Amino acid sequence: MMENLNDLYYFVQVVEHGGFSQAGRALDMPKSKLSRRIASLEERLGVRLIQRSTRHFSVSEIGQEYYRHCVAMLVEAEGAAEVIERNRSEPQGIVRLSCPTALLNFWVGPMLARFMIRYPLVELHVASSNRHVDLIQEGIDIALRVRFPPLESSDLVMRVLANSTQCVVASPSLLKGLDSPLVPADLNSLPSLHWGSVQREYAWVLEGPDGATATITHHPRLVTDDLVALRQAALAGVGIVHLPTVVVRAEMLEGTLVNTLPKWSPKTGLVHAVFPSRRGLLPSVRTLIDFLAEEFAKSDMA
């Protein structure tokens, strides 16, 4: 049977002050009320904790043993309250984060290192995964995702961190013999690579001038969610590929990869964080979300 911690506290105070009158004055509580609380506690326990008389106050043998356990329980309760208060006021403790592998390698990894330098009491447990994790079932505090509009509805709270512009690139050698500038239909005849999972059908929807759209159906020679492998295959001339612009920005500046359709582009991806609830969010979790938002605002993601 779990007793009311207040009654345990009152009992400890009576013992430590050597009587009801002294404890009542210390607690600013009427002696009669304090006596009734202890009497009620004794009745529930079925034992006499304190021997009472008009001239004498003493703690029974079982009362002395009970007192020692009460003190230990109150110390633990106070420690538990301090843990909550400390976590509410200062970022610390473990934050469990899930992040797509490419996002972690290209951007988030260095951001997390800077976060840990700034907040030395926070410990990060990071899962590098491209699968759609279940935050509740897997005990994840924050999941970072890259999705394309429209986003699926969810009970989770979402915070957009950045836009990720996309492009369709190829090695110049792959485009030899084609008229320039290319139009979307020209891509149908070229070998392709696919970023993502295996599907029954593959298509890229491109957005162009004046709200125009074009759909490129293709059968990829390589299907993977590894952006580095796709970039390497594109550099080797294996096929055209739809990738985040920032992944191939350096190669486009060098001329080793070219944007096949400068006036056309796939939908812009949304980099966002999802988490179970805004209520009761630990400072460590909230601080990490805010920190990532600041970092992405300064990044070259777009």
Secondary structure as UniProt FT lines:
FT   HELIX           5..17
FT   HELIX           20..27
FT   HELIX           31..45
FT   STRAND          50..52
FT   STRAND          57..59
FT   HELIX           61..89
FT   STRAND          93..99
FT   HELIX           101..103
FT   HELIX           104..108
FT   HELIX           109..118
FT   TURN            120..121
FT   STRAND          122..128
FT   HELIX           135..138
FT   STRAND          142..147
FT   STRAND          157..164
FT   STRAND          166..170
FT   HELIX           172..175
FT   TURN            176..177
FT   HELIX           184..189
FT   STRAND          192..195
FT   STRAND          202..207
FT   HELIX           209..211
FT   STRAND          213..218
FT   STRAND          222..224
FT   HELIX           227..235
FT   TURN            236..237
FT   STRAND          240..244
FT   HELIX           245..254
FT   STRAND          258..259
FT   TURN            262..263
FT   STRAND          265..266
FT   STRAND          269..275
FT   TURN            279..280
FT   HELIX           283..298
//
